Amino acid sequence: MKPVTFALAGALAAAALVPALPASSQEPAADESAAALETIDIREWTVPWANTRPRDPYAVSENEVWFVGQRGDYVARLDPVSGEFAKFALEEGAGPHNLIVAADGGVWYAGNRAAHIGMLDPATGAIEKIAMPDAAARDPHTLVFDAAGDLWFTVQGGNFIGKLTREGREVELVPVPTERARPYGIEVAADGTVWAVLLGTNKLASVDPETMELTEYELPRAGARPRRMGITEEGRIWYVDYAEGMVGAYDPASGDFAEWAAPSGAQSRPYGMAVDGKNRIWFVETGVEPNRFVGFDPASEAFFAAGDVPSGGGTVRHMHYHAPTNTIWFGADTNTIGRVALD
């Protein structure tokens, strides 16, 4: 399948100059129908605490996977080998949204409804909370580590991208110039540049970690709403467009965009996303029921795999690729934690 390719004159392109997509680019190719794509090995574990929206699992090893209960105010651990779960209660109303696990074992979570980032020590159960320094930064959203082990994060409603330096627990907040931009997914590139997608508008954003300067990049379509993202080895910034059903890539070196229509078309609502060890793109179409995993290979510019979430999924919101086990982990609104075993 050929991409729709765009070249922008600079970081910010005028909306009037953005070319429209041809109508045909919104339709999946015939040879990329569900019947033609490889199947996917998906397994799910039912979380024992009902209706708590388990989400954003982070794998540490084959028998240690951490996740949060957004509606249950907890951090939890799953041993996929034994099927056992362990639960660590948070304060009522914490609304944990996302977590990541440090090399020293500390479990860091975003207190989305309580304006803090927390750290759970699994050995003692102790929880340390780092408050946001600005009341406007009310909802820390998604966390990621940089090469030094410090945390970068988005603040969706507050409209910031932030950094938490673990030594000294200092929090710096960078405001996003576009109002109500809703910074969402976030990743750190190999050169240290921090990238985020802005769900409330048709833009990406980058932050220079040395100067803390933020730059916005306009996507080729005014109606695009990028929700999650990933970065491939050569430095391309990949994103899924939740509003119009596309997967796209931005090349910071050239300023070029390329986009492909998702197999289920404009109503596919691609959401959770990950990049695997072969630089392939994986995302979940949440606009269809059951939710549908899709694999896209940038090398061949084709969709090559698809599979339905066994429980239906409800909505798969975020995913984590664990390289040592070559697996992708996800949480589903059907109260499950799931794993995709890749080949």
Secondary structure by P-SEA (a helix, b strand, c coil): cccbbbbbccccccccccccccccccccccccccccbbbbbbbbbbbccccccccccccccccbbbbbcccccccccccccccbbbbbbcccccccccccccccbbbbbbcccccbbbbbcccccbbbbbcccccccccccbbbbccccbbbbbbccccbbbbbccccbbbbbbbcccccccccbbbbccccbbbbbbccccbbbbbcccccbbbbbbcccccbbbccccccccbbbbbbbccccccccccccccbbbbbbccccccccccccccccccbbbbbccccccbbbbbbbcccccccccccccccccccccccccccccbbbbcccccbbbbbbcc
